[in-house]
Amino acid sequence: MNDALRLEVITPDNVGAACKIKVAPDQEAFVAPVVESLAEAYASYATAWPRLVYAGDEPVAFVMGGFDPNAEIEFFRCGIWRLNVAAEHQGKGYGRFATEAVFEEARRRGGNRATVLWKPGEKGPEGFYRKIGFKPTGEEFYGQLVGAIDL
């Protein structure tokens, strides 16, 4: 199935599909809805990298990377700002595909380290990010833990 996975830029043609991606109800406290992420991407158009993940013709996940080599805060220079995998599509490798796509874009831009922030909690994404290879840095930002991975 992974050979059928692809990333698409968010456009007027697929923005509605992107906004329909919903995580499981018990995960909603850990990630902003896609519509909020797209508003943030619009406001941060120079640094945000929002993409829709498709499995065949079906949108299954949303990922937003952030690339700002001049950011004052180091962990905002290169990393994953958001990852939403539709509840019915979790556990199929789509999240890993999305994170790897951000890593590829980071490398293309000359990055050698990526970061992610997560809210700690039983249904939160920490286990997923650690499985991918992110390691906690010991830093915290507004109640979120900072993780980093060498690329």
N, C-alpha and C positions, 0 to 999 in steps of 0.2 A: 504493500500500500504506500510506503514512503516514496516510491518513485512517482506517485501521483500527487505528491505534495508540492505546493508552490506558494510563493509570496506575491502579493499584489499591492501596489500603491493604493491608498484610499482615494477614490474618485467619486464624482457625483453619481456614477452608475452603481457603486457598491457600498456607499456610506450607510444606506439603510440596512443592508445585510450585516455590516459591521456592528451597528447599534443593536442588532437582535442577539448578539452573542452574550449569553448570560452564564455566569459561573453558578455552581450549586448554592442554594440559599444559605447553607451554613458557612460558605466562603465569602459571602458578600461583605462582611466586616473587614476583610483583609485586602481587598482590591477595589479601586474605583470602577464604576461602570464605564463601558467603552465610550458612551456619549460624553462623559466628563473628560476622559482621556483625549478625545478628539478636540474638545474645546481647548484643553491645555496645549495640544499640538498646534492648533491654529494660532494661539497666543505666543507660542514658542517656536514658530515656524522655522527659524534659522537653526535650531538645535534638535528639534524633535524629529523622530524617524518612525512614523506610524505605518504598520503594515497589517494586512489581512492574510491569514493562512487559509489556504484552500486544500481540501482533500478531494481531488477530482473537481467537480463543479460546486461543491458544498463548502461554504465558509465555516471553519471549525474553531478558529482562534484569532485573537488580536494580540499583537505585540507592538510595543513602542520602545525603541531605543532612544537614547539621548547622547548626543555628541557635541560637547562644548569644551574644546581643549583649553579655553581660557577661563573656565568657571573658577570662581574663587574657592569653592569647596571642592576638594580633590575628587570625592566620590560622585560628583555630578559631571565629571569630564567625559566619561565613557561608560555606558552601561545600559541596563534594562530598567526602564522607567515603569513599564506596565506589562503584564502578561495575563490575559484572560482566555482560558480554554473553556469552550462551551461545556456545560455540565455533562451532557450526554456523550461527549467526545473525549473525556479525560481518560488517561491511562493508555492511550493509543500511540504515544510518541510525538504528538503534535506540539506539546510544550517544549520538548527537547529540540525538535526541528526549529521552532521559533527562536529559542535561545541561541542555537548554533547560527542562525541567520544573522542575529545581532552581532555575534562574535566575528563572523565573516566580514560584515560591514565595518566593524571596529578595526580589524586587521587591514582592510582595504584603505582605511583612513590613517593607518600607521599606528594604531593602538596596540599595546601589548598587555593591557590589564583592563578588566571590566568589573563593574560593581553592580550591586542590586541592594535594595532596601526591602525589608519585610517586617511586618508586624508579627511578634511572637504570639503563639496560640495553638491550641490543639488541632484546629482545622486549617491552620495557616500554611503558607507555602515553604516554610523553612526546610522541611524534609526533601521536597523536590529540588530546591536550590542546592542543598548540600549534596544530593545525589548527582547533580550535574557537575559538581566540583567546586562550588563557591565555599569559601571558608570565612567564618565570622572574623572581622577585623578587630573586634573589641569596641568599636565605635557605635554610638547610638545617636539617632537624629529624630527628635520629636517622637520618641517611643518606638521607633523602628530600628532594627538591627541592621548593620551594614555588613554585607558580604562582598568578597572580592575573589577573582579568579585570574590567574595568569593565562594569557593567550599565547 
